[in-house]
Amino acid sequence: MATRPPKTAMRDTPGKVMTGGAAIVDALIANGVDTVFGLPGAQLYPLFAALQQNRDSIRTYGARHEQTCGYMAFGYARASGRPGIYAVVPGPGVLNTTAALATALGCCAPVLCITGQVPSAFLGRGRGHLHEIPDQLATLRGVTKWAQRIERVADVPEVVAEAFRQMLSGRPGPVALEMAWDVMASSAHVSAIRGAAFAEPRAASPLEIDAAAKLLAGAKRPMIMAGSGAQHASAAVLALAEALDAPVAAFRGGRGIVAEDHPLGISSATAHRLWPETDVLIGIGTRLEMPYMRWTGMMSLLERPTAPPHLIRIDIDPSEMRRLVPHAAIVADADVGTRALLKAIKAKRTSVAKTSLNVRAAISAAKTATRAAIDIVQPQMAYLDVIRACLPRNGILVGELSQVGFTSYFGYPVYEPRTYISEGYQGTLGFGFPSALGVKVAHPDTPVVSITGDGGFMFAAQELATAAQENIALVTILFNNDAYGNVLRDLAGPDRRNSVASAQLKNPDFMQFAQAFGVDRHRVTSPDALRPVLTRALTADKPVLIEVTVPQGSETSPWPFIHPPALPPR
């Protein structure tokens, strides 16, 4: 997925003698970092001591579980586009965060994990030192884009700068750094620390642009699908869409790049309705999971998809062009490639003005028909309508693997980039509430709502303590159906009637639970009752938990709109 390194204020530091932990903190500050999430422990004492000493430049947020540190960094990165940084002890501490790292990898989120190691004399010895696991770097490399050990204090500036280059260059993703216990505590002279330098985004090949423009020259019903890699290219994508009169859709990560109340902004469910007439598909910064894995049921992606529609892909990662082979490939940054394609088609395409009204009328009709169709998914749609009405355009919704969360894929309109945070293809149950804490830290003055089910919430329910202690003014709406609702529905089929017990949950009293943490709490039983409570909560300037009780088994399945029947080949 294409992205640009963020523009951040960076500060050089002069050379001096310092500990390994202090050098890492200075390197973070030099790279524009002002927020770290972490849970301290023995191997990281020098790092946390340095964070405390630099508290005027860098804010540290604690948590009650390492997994939350990872997810807070993930949410911070997804909502801001800036690197999310967290620090946890090695071994079991870092293993507790691997679900968050896998989620960041799947969502191409720039996250940096900083961890410790056993003392250098014990590396690879298998002696059973505190928190030792076999080959921690190999484990980290399995769930990150890049991972490295900092061997010497003097190496900190170079290795940290390389971590930022790896994290933010090309296809962004999570990276990890480890440092042995004794090295982090030792002192050495460290040269001047500077922020990482980045090359300019890769330009688009004129030949690739020309091939794509030729496919679009005669297109009558093009469509654009955008992913996480196009979040920074919103203006360019909208300009291309308007030049082509092409509707713009996204499944999860690309939502909000074009507002869904714009005439050309459509939901995934509307895109499915328009798909049979689409003659050219332009994928920008997206894996295109929706059309080629969900709609057409393609199992082999080693050959070009059958046309129509002809497929054009714009992506900074050349390997994407081998994973799903397009008819025209543009290997470039999403913004750069989209603008180059726009310039080329303006010289080749002449029929837009004549067909514009008919195309837009068809898109509008499809949006209206889709809304009528998805309105059967109740009560989820009614609750999502209330949440959308209460949140401002720039308000941020953080989803979860839940009945309302699944419905939000297609039933919650998104109006601005980075205002809809999802779990991506990893499908990590329990990601939502802790990620939303990081989202709110990134945007303290923007309303943020976390929607979660009772099952997913309990993965990190203890972090109400973090919200209260750090005064993170997140509004969490907990839909309680006393079950893993999706699993319960699947297991309750005719051949599985005796296997539902593990999907049914006996929950605590969530009102008493929230009260124990000193968190404001409310319980409602209907969308109408939610509206005034949510309106007040969004202005409370403190964490609020709203429980919505839902009778078990009463929710309509959203899956016909997420996994619709495969369309027949044309």
C-alpha positions as CSV (number, residue, x, y, z in Angstrom):
1,M,0.0,0.0,0.0
2,A,1.3,3.4,-0.9
3,T,2.1,6.1,1.6
4,R,4.5,8.9,2.4
5,P,6.6,9.3,5.5
6,P,4.8,11.8,7.8
7,K,6.1,15.3,8.1
8,T,7.2,15.7,11.7
9,A,9.3,18.2,13.6
10,M,12.7,16.6,14.1
11,R,15.5,17.6,16.4
12,D,19.2,16.9,16.2
13,T,21.1,16.2,19.4
14,P,24.8,16.8,19.9
15,G,27.1,13.9,20.6
16,K,27.5,12.9,24.3
17,V,27.9,10.0,26.7
18,M,24.6,8.4,27.6
19,T,23.0,5.0,28.4
20,G,21.5,2.8,25.7
21,G,18.0,3.7,27.0
22,A,18.7,7.4,26.9
23,A,20.1,7.1,23.3
24,I,17.0,5.3,22.1
25,V,14.8,8.1,23.6
26,D,16.9,10.8,22.0
27,A,16.7,9.0,18.7
28,L,12.9,8.8,19.0
29,I,12.7,12.5,19.7
30,A,15.0,13.2,16.8
31,N,12.5,11.3,14.6
32,G,9.6,13.4,15.6
33,V,8.1,11.1,18.2
34,D,6.2,12.7,21.1
35,T,4.1,9.8,22.3
36,V,5.1,6.3,23.6
37,F,2.9,3.5,25.0
38,G,4.6,1.1,27.4
39,L,4.6,-1.2,30.3
40,P,7.9,-1.0,32.2
41,G,9.9,-4.0,33.4
42,A,13.4,-4.9,34.5
43,Q,15.1,-5.0,31.1
44,L,13.7,-1.6,30.2
45,Y,14.4,0.4,33.3
46,P,17.0,2.6,31.5
47,L,14.6,3.3,28.7
48,F,11.8,4.3,31.0
49,A,14.1,6.4,33.2
50,A,15.1,8.3,30.0
51,L,11.4,8.7,29.1
52,Q,10.8,10.2,32.5
53,Q,13.7,12.6,32.1
54,N,12.4,13.7,28.7
55,R,8.7,14.0,29.8
56,D,8.5,17.6,28.5
57,S,9.3,16.3,25.0
58,I,7.7,12.8,24.9
59,R,4.6,11.6,26.7
60,T,4.5,8.1,28.0
61,Y,1.1,6.3,28.4
62,G,1.0,3.2,30.6
63,A,-1.3,0.3,30.2
64,R,-2.3,-2.8,32.3
65,H,-1.4,-5.4,29.7
66,E,1.3,-5.5,27.0
67,Q,-1.2,-6.4,24.3
68,T,-2.9,-3.0,25.0
69,C,0.4,-1.2,24.5
70,G,0.7,-2.7,21.0
71,Y,-2.9,-2.0,20.1
72,M,-2.7,1.6,21.4
73,A,0.3,2.1,19.1
74,F,-1.6,0.6,16.3
75,G,-4.7,2.8,16.8
76,Y,-2.5,5.8,17.1
77,A,-0.8,5.0,13.8
78,R,-3.9,4.2,11.9
79,A,-5.7,7.4,13.0
80,S,-2.8,9.8,12.6
81,G,-0.6,8.4,9.9
82,R,2.3,8.9,12.3
83,P,4.4,6.1,13.7
84,G,3.0,4.4,16.8
85,I,5.7,3.5,19.3
86,Y,5.5,1.1,22.2
87,A,7.9,-0.5,24.6
88,V,7.5,-3.8,26.5
89,V,9.8,-6.4,28.2
90,P,11.1,-9.3,26.1
91,G,9.9,-12.8,26.0
92,P,6.3,-13.1,27.4
93,G,5.9,-9.3,27.3
94,V,6.6,-9.0,23.6
95,L,4.7,-12.2,22.8
96,N,1.7,-10.6,24.4
97,T,1.8,-8.0,21.7
98,T,2.2,-10.1,18.6
99,A,-1.5,-10.0,17.8
100,A,-1.2,-6.2,17.6
101,L,1.9,-6.6,15.4
102,A,0.1,-9.0,13.1
103,T,-2.8,-6.6,12.9
104,A,-0.4,-3.7,12.1
105,L,1.3,-5.9,9.4
106,G,-2.0,-6.7,7.8
107,C,-3.1,-3.1,7.9
108,C,0.3,-1.6,6.8
109,A,0.4,0.5,9.9
110,P,3.7,2.1,11.0
111,V,4.3,0.7,14.4
112,L,7.6,0.4,16.3
113,C,8.0,-2.2,19.0
114,I,11.0,-1.6,21.4
115,T,11.9,-4.5,23.6
116,G,14.8,-5.8,25.7
117,Q,16.7,-9.0,25.7
118,V,18.6,-11.2,28.2
119,P,22.1,-10.0,29.0
120,S,24.4,-10.2,26.0
121,A,26.5,-13.0,27.6
122,F,23.4,-15.2,27.7
123,L,22.2,-14.6,24.2
124,G,21.5,-17.9,22.4
125,R,22.7,-19.9,25.4
126,G,19.3,-21.3,26.5
127,R,20.2,-20.9,30.2
128,G,16.7,-19.9,31.2
129,H,17.4,-16.2,32.0
130,L,14.5,-14.0,32.9
131,H,12.0,-13.7,30.0
132,E,14.3,-15.7,27.6
133,I,12.7,-17.3,24.6
134,P,14.5,-19.0,21.7
135,D,15.5,-16.5,19.0
136,Q,13.2,-13.6,19.8
137,L,14.3,-11.8,16.6
138,A,13.1,-14.7,14.5
139,T,9.8,-14.5,16.2
140,L,9.5,-10.8,15.7
141,R,10.5,-11.1,12.0
142,G,7.6,-13.4,11.5
143,V,5.1,-10.6,12.3
144,T,6.9,-7.5,11.3
145,K,8.3,-5.9,8.2
146,W,11.8,-5.7,9.7
147,A,13.4,-6.4,13.1
148,Q,17.0,-5.8,14.4
149,R,19.0,-6.0,17.5
150,I,21.0,-2.9,18.6
151,E,24.3,-4.4,19.6
152,R,26.1,-1.3,21.0
153,V,25.0,2.0,22.5
154,A,27.0,3.8,19.8
155,D,24.9,2.1,17.1
156,V,21.6,3.5,18.4
157,P,21.3,6.5,16.0
158,E,22.0,4.5,12.9
159,V,19.8,1.5,13.8
160,V,16.8,3.6,15.0
161,A,17.0,5.7,11.8
162,E,17.0,2.5,9.8
163,A,13.9,1.3,11.7
164,F,12.1,4.5,10.8
165,R,13.2,4.1,7.1
166,Q,12.0,0.5,7.0
167,M,8.7,1.4,8.8
168,L,7.8,4.3,6.6
169,S,9.4,3.7,3.2
170,G,7.6,1.8,0.4
171,R,4.8,-0.3,1.8
172,P,4.7,0.8,5.5
173,G,4.5,-1.7,8.3
174,P,5.5,-2.6,11.8
175,V,9.2,-3.0,12.8
176,A,10.9,-4.0,16.0
177,L,14.1,-3.3,17.9
178,E,15.6,-5.2,20.8
179,M,18.6,-4.4,23.0
180,A,20.3,-6.6,25.6
181,W,19.7,-5.8,29.2
182,D,23.3,-4.9,30.0
183,V,23.8,-2.9,26.8
184,M,20.7,-0.8,27.5
185,A,22.0,0.0,31.0
186,S,25.6,0.7,29.9
187,S,27.0,4.1,28.9
188,A,29.0,5.1,25.8
189,H,29.7,8.2,23.7
190,V,26.9,8.5,21.1
191,S,27.4,10.7,18.0
192,A,24.9,13.4,17.0
193,I,21.5,11.9,16.6
194,R,19.5,13.0,13.5
195,G,16.1,12.0,12.2
196,A,16.0,9.4,9.4
197,A,16.3,10.7,5.8
198,F,13.8,9.5,3.2
199,A,13.9,9.4,-0.6
200,E,11.3,11.1,-2.6
201,P,8.2,9.0,-3.5
202,R,8.8,6.8,-6.5
203,A,7.6,8.4,-9.7
204,A,5.2,6.6,-12.0
205,S,6.6,5.1,-15.2
206,P,5.3,7.0,-18.3
207,L,4.8,3.6,-20.1
208,E,2.8,2.3,-17.2
209,I,0.7,5.4,-17.1
210,D,0.1,5.3,-20.8
211,A,-1.1,1.7,-20.7
212,A,-3.6,2.4,-18.0
213,A,-4.8,5.6,-19.7
214,K,-5.5,3.6,-22.9
215,L,-7.7,1.2,-21.0
216,L,-9.7,4.1,-19.5
217,A,-10.0,6.1,-22.8
218,G,-13.1,4.2,-23.8
219,A,-14.4,3.1,-20.5
220,K,-18.1,3.8,-19.9
221,R,-18.5,2.5,-16.3
222,P,-15.1,2.6,-14.5
223,M,-15.0,2.1,-10.7
224,I,-12.3,3.0,-8.2
225,M,-11.5,0.9,-5.1
226,A,-9.2,2.4,-2.5
227,G,-7.4,0.9,0.4
228,S,-5.2,1.9,3.3
229,G,-2.4,2.9,1.0
230,A,-4.5,5.7,-0.5
231,Q,-5.4,7.4,2.8
232,H,-3.0,10.2,2.1
233,A,-4.1,10.6,-1.5
234,S,-7.7,11.6,-0.9
235,A,-7.7,14.8,-3.0
236,A,-6.0,13.0,-6.0
237,V,-8.5,10.1,-5.8
238,L,-11.5,12.4,-5.8
239,A,-10.1,14.4,-8.7
240,L,-9.6,11.2,-10.7
241,A,-13.1,10.0,-9.8
242,E,-14.7,13.2,-10.9
243,A,-12.7,13.2,-14.2
244,L,-14.0,9.7,-14.9
245,D,-17.4,9.9,-13.2
246,A,-16.2,6.7,-11.4
247,P,-17.8,5.7,-8.1
248,V,-15.2,5.2,-5.3
249,A,-15.6,2.3,-2.9
250,A,-13.6,0.7,-0.1
251,F,-14.0,-2.4,2.0
252,R,-12.4,-1.3,5.3
253,G,-9.0,0.4,5.2
254,G,-9.8,2.9,2.5
255,R,-13.1,4.2,3.7
256,G,-13.5,7.9,3.9
257,I,-11.0,8.7,1.2
258,V,-14.0,9.9,-0.8
259,A,-16.9,10.9,1.5
260,E,-19.8,8.5,1.1
261,D,-22.3,11.4,0.9
262,H,-20.5,12.7,-2.2
263,P,-22.3,11.6,-5.4
264,L,-19.4,9.4,-6.3
265,G,-18.7,8.0,-2.8
266,I,-20.3,4.6,-2.3
267,S,-20.3,1.7,0.3
268,S,-19.1,-1.7,-0.4
269,A,-22.6,-3.0,-0.7
270,T,-23.4,-0.4,-3.4
271,A,-20.2,-1.3,-5.2
272,H,-21.4,-4.9,-5.4
273,R,-24.6,-3.7,-6.9
274,L,-22.7,-1.7,-9.6
275,W,-20.1,-4.3,-10.2
276,P,-21.8,-6.2,-13.1
277,E,-21.7,-3.0,-15.2
278,T,-18.1,-2.1,-14.4
279,D,-15.8,-2.3,-17.4
280,V,-12.6,-1.0,-15.8
281,L,-11.6,-1.3,-12.1
282,I,-8.8,1.0,-10.7
283,G,-7.4,-0.4,-7.4
284,I,-5.4,2.3,-5.5
285,G,-3.4,1.1,-2.5
286,T,-5.5,-1.9,-1.9
287,R,-5.2,-5.7,-2.1
288,L,-8.7,-5.8,-3.8
289,E,-9.9,-8.5,-1.4
290,M,-13.5,-7.5,-1.9
291,P,-14.0,-8.0,-5.6
292,Y,-11.6,-10.9,-6.2
293,M,-11.9,-12.9,-3.1
294,R,-15.5,-12.2,-2.0
295,W,-17.5,-11.4,-5.1
296,T,-15.9,-13.5,-7.9
297,G,-14.6,-16.3,-5.8
298,M,-11.1,-16.3,-7.4
299,M,-9.0,-18.9,-5.8
300,S,-5.9,-18.6,-8.0
301,L,-4.5,-15.1,-8.4
302,L,-1.5,-16.1,-10.4
303,E,-3.1,-15.0,-13.7
304,R,-4.9,-11.8,-14.7
305,P,-8.5,-11.7,-13.8
306,T,-10.9,-12.2,-16.7
307,A,-12.0,-9.0,-18.3
308,P,-14.3,-7.2,-18.1
309,P,-13.6,-5.4,-16.0
310,H,-10.0,-4.6,-17.0
311,L,-7.9,-4.2,-13.9
312,I,-5.6,-1.2,-13.2
313,R,-3.6,-1.2,-10.0
314,I,-1.6,1.7,-8.4
315,D,0.6,0.5,-5.6
316,I,4.0,1.3,-4.2
317,D,4.8,-2.4,-3.6
318,P,5.9,-4.2,-6.8
319,S,5.2,-7.6,-5.3
320,E,1.5,-6.7,-5.3
321,M,1.5,-6.9,-9.1
322,R,2.5,-10.5,-8.8
323,R,0.0,-11.4,-6.1
324,L,-2.9,-10.2,-8.2
325,V,-1.8,-9.5,-11.8
326,P,-3.5,-6.5,-13.3
327,H,-4.0,-5.6,-17.0
328,A,-2.1,-2.4,-16.3
329,A,0.3,-1.9,-13.4
330,I,1.4,1.4,-12.0
331,V,4.1,0.9,-9.4
332,A,4.2,4.2,-7.6
333,D,3.1,6.1,-4.5
334,A,-0.7,6.3,-4.5
335,D,-0.8,10.1,-4.7
336,V,1.9,10.4,-7.3
337,G,0.5,7.6,-9.4
338,T,-3.1,8.8,-9.3
339,R,-2.1,12.3,-10.2
340,A,0.0,11.1,-13.2
341,L,-2.9,8.9,-14.4
342,L,-5.3,11.8,-14.0
343,K,-3.1,14.0,-16.2
344,A,-2.8,11.3,-18.9
345,I,-6.5,10.6,-19.1
346,K,-7.5,14.2,-19.5
347,A,-5.7,14.2,-22.8
348,K,-7.3,11.0,-24.0
349,R,-10.8,10.9,-22.7
350,T,-13.6,13.1,-24.3
351,S,-16.9,11.4,-23.5
352,V,-17.3,12.2,-19.8
353,A,-19.4,15.3,-20.2
354,K,-22.0,13.5,-22.5
355,T,-22.5,10.6,-20.1
356,S,-22.1,12.3,-16.7
357,L,-25.7,12.8,-15.8
358,N,-26.7,9.2,-16.7
359,V,-23.8,7.7,-14.8
360,R,-24.4,9.8,-11.7
361,A,-28.1,9.0,-11.8
362,A,-27.3,5.3,-11.9
363,I,-24.9,5.6,-9.0
364,S,-27.5,7.6,-7.0
365,A,-30.2,5.0,-7.7
366,A,-27.9,2.2,-6.6
367,K,-27.1,4.0,-3.4
368,T,-30.8,4.4,-2.7
369,A,-31.6,0.8,-3.4
370,T,-28.7,-0.4,-1.3
371,R,-29.8,1.6,1.7
372,A,-33.3,0.0,1.4
373,A,-31.8,-3.4,1.2
374,I,-29.4,-3.2,4.1
375,D,-32.0,-1.7,6.4
376,I,-33.2,-5.2,7.1
377,V,-30.0,-5.7,9.2
378,Q,-31.6,-4.8,12.6
379,P,-31.1,-3.6,15.2
380,Q,-27.5,-2.9,14.1
381,M,-28.5,-0.4,11.4
382,A,-30.7,1.6,13.8
383,Y,-27.8,1.9,16.3
384,L,-25.3,2.8,13.6
385,D,-27.7,5.5,12.3
386,V,-27.8,7.0,15.8
387,I,-24.0,6.9,16.2
388,R,-23.5,8.5,12.7
389,A,-26.0,11.3,13.6
390,C,-24.3,12.0,16.9
391,L,-20.7,12.0,15.6
392,P,-19.4,15.1,13.6
393,R,-18.0,14.5,10.1
394,N,-14.5,14.2,11.5
395,G,-15.6,12.0,14.4
396,I,-13.8,8.6,14.5
397,L,-15.4,5.2,14.8
398,V,-13.3,2.3,15.9
399,G,-14.9,-1.1,15.0
400,E,-14.7,-4.6,16.5
401,L,-15.5,-8.1,15.5
402,S,-19.1,-7.9,16.6
403,Q,-22.5,-7.8,15.0
404,V,-22.6,-4.0,14.9
405,G,-18.9,-3.9,13.9
406,F,-19.5,-6.2,11.0
407,T,-22.5,-4.2,9.9
408,S,-20.5,-1.0,10.0
409,Y,-18.4,-2.3,7.1
410,F,-21.3,-1.4,4.8
411,G,-23.9,0.3,7.0
412,Y,-22.0,3.2,8.6
413,P,-21.2,6.1,6.2
414,V,-17.6,7.5,6.5
415,Y,-16.9,11.0,5.4
416,E,-13.2,11.7,6.0
417,P,-9.9,9.8,5.7
418,R,-8.7,8.0,8.9
419,T,-12.1,8.3,10.6
420,Y,-12.9,4.6,10.4
421,I,-10.5,2.2,12.1
422,S,-10.8,-1.5,11.4
423,E,-8.9,-4.7,12.1
424,G,-8.1,-5.5,8.5
425,Y,-7.8,-9.0,7.2
426,Q,-6.4,-10.4,10.5
427,G,-9.8,-10.3,12.0
428,T,-8.3,-9.9,15.5
429,L,-11.1,-10.2,18.0
430,G,-10.5,-7.8,21.0
431,F,-8.5,-5.2,19.0
432,G,-11.2,-2.5,19.2
433,F,-11.3,-1.0,22.7
434,P,-7.5,-0.9,23.2
435,S,-6.9,0.4,19.7
436,A,-9.5,3.1,20.3
437,L,-7.6,4.3,23.4
438,G,-4.6,5.0,21.1
439,V,-6.9,6.7,18.5
440,K,-8.1,9.0,21.2
441,V,-4.6,9.8,22.4
442,A,-3.7,10.7,18.8
443,H,-6.8,13.0,18.5
444,P,-7.7,14.2,22.0
445,D,-9.9,17.0,20.7
446,T,-11.9,14.8,18.2
447,P,-14.9,12.7,19.3
448,V,-14.0,9.0,19.2
449,V,-16.4,6.1,19.6
450,S,-15.4,2.5,20.2
451,I,-18.1,0.0,19.3
452,T,-17.5,-3.4,20.7
453,G,-19.3,-6.6,21.7
454,D,-19.2,-8.2,25.1
455,G,-16.9,-10.9,23.9
456,G,-14.3,-8.6,22.3
457,F,-14.5,-6.1,25.1
458,M,-13.5,-8.6,27.7
459,F,-10.1,-9.2,26.0
460,A,-9.0,-5.8,27.4
461,A,-11.7,-4.8,29.8
462,Q,-9.1,-4.0,32.5
463,E,-8.0,-1.1,30.4
464,L,-10.8,1.0,31.8
465,A,-8.2,1.5,34.5
466,T,-5.9,3.0,31.8
467,A,-8.6,5.2,30.4
468,A,-9.4,6.5,33.9
469,Q,-5.8,6.9,35.0
470,E,-4.7,8.7,31.8
471,N,-8.0,10.5,31.4
472,I,-8.5,9.3,27.9
473,A,-11.9,10.6,27.0
474,L,-13.0,7.7,24.9
475,V,-16.7,6.8,24.5
476,T,-17.1,3.0,24.4
477,I,-20.5,1.5,23.3
478,L,-20.6,-2.1,24.5
479,F,-23.3,-4.2,22.8
480,N,-24.0,-7.0,25.2
481,N,-25.8,-10.1,23.8
482,D,-24.2,-12.5,26.3
483,A,-22.4,-14.3,23.4
484,Y,-19.8,-14.5,20.8
485,G,-22.7,-13.6,18.5
486,N,-21.2,-14.7,15.2
487,V,-19.9,-17.9,16.5
488,L,-23.2,-18.7,18.2
489,R,-25.0,-18.2,14.9
490,D,-22.6,-20.4,13.1
491,L,-22.6,-23.2,15.7
492,A,-26.4,-23.2,16.0
493,G,-26.9,-24.8,12.6
494,P,-28.9,-28.1,12.3
495,D,-25.8,-30.2,12.7
496,R,-24.2,-28.3,15.6
497,R,-27.0,-27.8,18.1
498,N,-25.0,-29.3,21.0
499,S,-21.9,-27.1,20.5
500,V,-23.1,-23.6,21.3
501,A,-22.2,-23.6,25.0
502,S,-18.7,-22.3,24.4
503,A,-20.2,-19.3,22.5
504,Q,-22.6,-18.3,25.2
505,L,-21.1,-16.0,27.9
506,K,-21.9,-15.2,31.5
507,N,-20.8,-11.6,31.8
508,P,-20.2,-9.4,34.8
509,D,-22.5,-6.5,35.6
510,F,-20.8,-4.0,33.3
511,M,-22.2,-1.0,35.2
512,Q,-20.7,-2.2,38.5
513,F,-17.5,-3.1,36.6
514,A,-17.2,0.4,35.2
515,Q,-18.0,2.0,38.6
516,A,-15.2,0.0,40.1
517,F,-12.8,1.9,37.8
518,G,-14.4,5.3,38.4
519,V,-15.7,5.4,34.9
520,D,-19.0,7.0,34.0
521,R,-21.5,4.4,32.8
522,H,-25.0,4.1,31.3
523,R,-27.2,1.2,30.2
524,V,-29.7,1.6,27.4
525,T,-32.0,-0.9,25.6
526,S,-32.9,0.9,22.3
527,P,-31.5,3.3,19.6
528,D,-33.8,6.1,20.8
529,A,-32.5,5.7,24.4
530,L,-28.9,5.7,23.1
531,R,-29.1,9.1,21.3
532,P,-29.3,11.5,24.3
533,V,-26.9,9.4,26.3
534,L,-24.3,9.4,23.5
535,T,-24.8,13.1,22.8
536,R,-23.9,13.9,26.4
537,A,-21.0,11.4,26.6
538,L,-19.3,12.9,23.6
539,T,-19.0,16.2,25.5
540,A,-18.0,14.7,28.8
541,D,-14.2,15.1,28.4
542,K,-13.7,11.8,30.3
543,P,-14.1,8.1,29.6
544,V,-17.6,6.8,29.4
545,L,-19.0,3.3,29.0
546,I,-22.4,2.8,27.5
547,E,-23.8,-0.7,27.6
548,V,-26.5,-1.6,25.1
549,T,-28.3,-4.8,26.0
550,V,-29.4,-6.9,23.0
551,P,-31.5,-10.0,23.4
552,Q,-29.4,-13.0,22.4
553,G,-30.1,-14.2,18.8
554,S,-32.1,-11.1,17.9
555,E,-29.6,-9.6,15.5
556,T,-30.0,-10.1,11.8
557,S,-26.9,-11.6,10.1
558,P,-24.9,-9.0,8.2
559,W,-23.0,-11.6,6.2
560,P,-25.1,-11.6,3.0
561,F,-23.8,-8.1,2.5
562,I,-20.2,-8.9,3.4
563,H,-19.9,-12.2,1.6
564,P,-22.6,-11.9,-1.1
565,P,-23.2,-14.8,-3.5
566,A,-20.4,-15.0,-6.1
567,L,-21.4,-13.3,-9.3
568,P,-21.4,-15.4,-12.4
569,P,-18.6,-14.9,-14.9
570,R,-19.4,-12.5,-17.8
